Every structure is written in structure tokens, then in C-alpha cells.
Amino acid sequence: DSVLVFSKTLQDIKRLIRARTGILDNLFIIPHPH
């Protein structure tokens, strides 16, 4: 059971990080070199 909770927490953390990076990208619109 703890493994399930841990994986769910990891997904939540990843979602938070993705949301924060999206906000940062909106604040600083920097052209990413490809």
C-alpha cells in the first residue's frame, strides 16, 4: 500500500513541477534553441 501512495505522491510532485515550469515559461518567454 505504501508503494501505491508513494507513486501517487511522485505523480503529484511531477504535476506540480510541470505546472510551475509552465508558469515560468509564460513569465520568461525564452526561445529554446533546437
N, CA, C and O atoms as a Tinker XYZ file with bonds, in Angstrom:
   136  protein
     1  N      0.838000   -1.206000    0.000000    73     2
     2  CA     0.000000    0.000000    0.000000    64     1     3
     3  C      0.874000    1.258000    0.000000    63     2     4     5
     4  O      0.571000    2.227000   -0.696000    81     3
     5  N      1.944000    1.241000    0.770000    73     3     6
     6  CA     2.809000    2.423000    0.844000    64     5     7
     7  C      3.421000    2.718000   -0.522000    63     6     8     9
     8  O      3.654000    3.878000   -0.862000    81     7
     9  N      3.682000    1.671000   -1.305000    73     7    10
    10  CA     4.264000    1.890000   -2.632000    64     9    11
    11  C      3.269000    2.642000   -3.515000    63    10    12    13
    12  O      3.650000    3.533000   -4.274000    81    11
    13  N      1.990000    2.274000   -3.408000    73    11    14
    14  CA     0.971000    2.970000   -4.200000    64    13    15
    15  C      0.902000    4.439000   -3.799000    63    14    16    17
    16  O      0.829000    5.322000   -4.653000    81    15
    17  N      0.925000    4.690000   -2.501000    73    15    18
    18  CA     0.865000    6.077000   -2.033000    64    17    19
    19  C      2.095000    6.839000   -2.510000    63    18    20    21
    20  O      1.998000    8.001000   -2.902000    81    19
    21  N      3.252000    6.180000   -2.474000    73    19    22
    22  CA     4.491000    6.842000   -2.884000    64    21    23
    23  C      4.435000    7.209000   -4.356000    63    22    24    25
    24  O      4.797000    8.321000   -4.740000    81    23
    25  N      3.977000    6.266000   -5.185000    73    23    26
    26  CA     3.908000    6.540000   -6.622000    64    25    27
    27  C      2.916000    7.666000   -6.899000    63    26    28    29
    28  O      3.153000    8.508000   -7.765000    81    27
    29  N      1.805000    7.680000   -6.163000    73    27    30
    30  CA     0.821000    8.748000   -6.359000    64    29    31
    31  C      1.430000   10.092000   -5.970000    63    30    32    33
    32  O      1.203000   11.100000   -6.639000    81    31
    33  N      2.206000   10.102000   -4.884000    73    31    34
    34  CA     2.848000   11.346000   -4.472000    64    33    35
    35  C      3.841000   11.802000   -5.530000    63    34    36    37
    36  O      3.947000   12.995000   -5.816000    81    35
    37  N      4.574000   10.849000   -6.114000    73    35    38
    38  CA     5.524000   11.196000   -7.166000    64    37    39
    39  C      4.802000   11.843000   -8.340000    63    38    40    41
    40  O      5.264000   12.848000   -8.879000    81    39
    41  N      3.676000   11.271000   -8.733000    73    39    42
    42  CA     2.914000   11.838000   -9.851000    64    41    43
    43  C      2.434000   13.246000   -9.512000    63    42    44    45
    44  O      2.464000   14.137000  -10.360000    81    43
    45  N      1.994000   13.443000   -8.273000    73    43    46
    46  CA     1.540000   14.780000   -7.868000    64    45    47
    47  C      2.694000   15.768000   -7.924000    63    46    48    49
    48  O      2.526000   16.896000   -8.385000    81    47
    49  N      3.881000   15.343000   -7.452000    73    47    50
    50  CA     5.048000   16.226000   -7.476000    64    49    51
    51  C      5.413000   16.569000   -8.912000    63    50    52    53
    52  O      5.700000   17.723000   -9.230000    81    51
    53  N      5.400000   15.546000   -9.786000    73    51    54
    54  CA     5.717000   15.812000  -11.194000    64    53    55
    55  C      4.722000   16.803000  -11.786000    63    54    56    57
    56  O      5.096000   17.690000  -12.553000    81    55
    57  N      3.438000   16.641000  -11.418000    73    55    58
    58  CA     2.414000   17.547000  -11.948000    64    57    59
    59  C      2.668000   18.965000  -11.450000    63    58    60    61
    60  O      2.517000   19.925000  -12.206000    81    59
    61  N      3.054000   19.102000  -10.176000    73    59    62
    62  CA     3.340000   20.429000   -9.632000    64    61    63
    63  C      4.523000   21.053000  -10.353000    63    62    64    65
    64  O      4.486000   22.223000  -10.734000    81    63
    65  N      5.583000   20.252000  -10.538000    73    63    66
    66  CA     6.771000   20.773000  -11.216000    64    65    67
    67  C      6.416000   21.205000  -12.630000    63    66    68    69
    68  O      6.858000   22.255000  -13.096000    81    67
    69  N      5.607000   20.382000  -13.317000    73    67    70
    70  CA     5.238000   20.720000  -14.692000    64    69    71
    71  C      4.444000   22.025000  -14.705000    63    70    72    73
    72  O      4.640000   22.865000  -15.583000    81    71
    73  N      3.548000   22.193000  -13.730000    73    71    74
    74  CA     2.741000   23.414000  -13.684000    64    73    75
    75  C      3.631000   24.623000  -13.413000    63    74    76    77
    76  O      3.456000   25.676000  -14.026000    81    75
    77  N      4.581000   24.474000  -12.499000    73    75    78
    78  CA     5.464000   25.597000  -12.160000    64    77    79
    79  C      6.339000   25.956000  -13.348000    63    78    80    81
    80  O      6.541000   27.137000  -13.630000    81    79
    81  N      6.867000   24.951000  -14.054000    73    79    82
    82  CA     7.713000   25.245000  -15.213000    64    81    83
    83  C      6.879000   25.910000  -16.299000    63    82    84    85
    84  O      7.379000   26.771000  -17.022000    81    83
    85  N      5.604000   25.518000  -16.423000    73    83    86
    86  CA     4.736000   26.155000  -17.405000    64    85    87
    87  C      4.549000   27.620000  -17.067000    63    86    88    89
    88  O      4.561000   28.471000  -17.957000    81    87
    89  N      4.373000   27.927000  -15.773000    73    87    90
    90  CA     4.220000   29.320000  -15.349000    64    89    91
    91  C      5.511000   30.082000  -15.632000    63    90    92    93
    92  O      5.471000   31.220000  -16.100000    81    91
    93  N      6.646000   29.465000  -15.353000    73    91    94
    94  CA     7.925000   30.117000  -15.617000    64    93    95
    95  C      8.085000   30.389000  -17.102000    63    94    96    97
    96  O      8.551000   31.461000  -17.488000    81    95
    97  N      7.702000   29.424000  -17.945000    73    95    98
    98  CA     7.805000   29.618000  -19.390000    64    97    99
    99  C      6.928000   30.782000  -19.827000    63    98   100   101
   100  O      7.298000   31.536000  -20.727000    81    99
   101  N      5.765000   30.932000  -19.193000    73    99   102
   102  CA     4.882000   32.039000  -19.554000    64   101   103
   103  C      5.478000   33.372000  -19.099000    63   102   104   105
   104  O      5.356000   34.379000  -19.795000    81   103
   105  N      6.117000   33.375000  -17.936000    73   103   106
   106  CA     6.717000   34.616000  -17.439000    64   105   107
   107  C      7.915000   34.997000  -18.294000    63   106   108   109
   108  O      8.016000   36.130000  -18.765000    81   107
   109  N      8.815000   34.054000  -18.491000    73   107   110
   110  CA    10.011000   34.320000  -19.281000    64   109   111
   111  C      9.889000   33.582000  -20.608000    63   110   112   113
   112  O     10.237000   32.406000  -20.716000    81   111
   113  N      9.391000   34.292000  -21.609000    73   111   114
   114  CA     9.231000   33.655000  -22.923000    64   113   115
   115  C     10.591000   33.657000  -23.604000    63   114   116   117
   116  O     10.975000   34.622000  -24.264000    81   115
   117  N     11.311000   32.547000  -23.425000    73   115   118
   118  CA    12.656000   32.442000  -23.986000    64   117   119
   119  C     12.628000   31.467000  -25.153000    63   118   120   121
   120  O     12.160000   30.340000  -24.993000    81   119
   121  N     13.112000   31.866000  -26.315000    73   119   122
   122  CA    13.173000   30.936000  -27.444000    64   121   123
   123  C     14.152000   29.819000  -27.155000    63   122   124   125
   124  O     15.333000   30.069000  -26.916000    81   123
   125  N     13.666000   28.583000  -27.175000    73   123   126
   126  CA    14.535000   27.451000  -26.889000    64   125   127
   127  C     15.251000   27.015000  -28.161000    63   126   128   129
   128  O     14.599000   26.686000  -29.152000    81   127
   129  N     16.569000   27.006000  -28.149000    73   127   130
   130  CA    17.321000   26.560000  -29.332000    64   129   131
   131  C     17.120000   25.077000  -29.573000    63   130   132   133
   132  O     17.227000   24.276000  -28.645000    81   131
   133  N     16.835000   24.711000  -30.793000    73   131   134
   134  CA    16.628000   23.297000  -31.116000    64   133   135
   135  C     17.852000   22.773000  -31.844000    63   134   136
   136  O     17.895000   21.599000  -32.212000    81   135
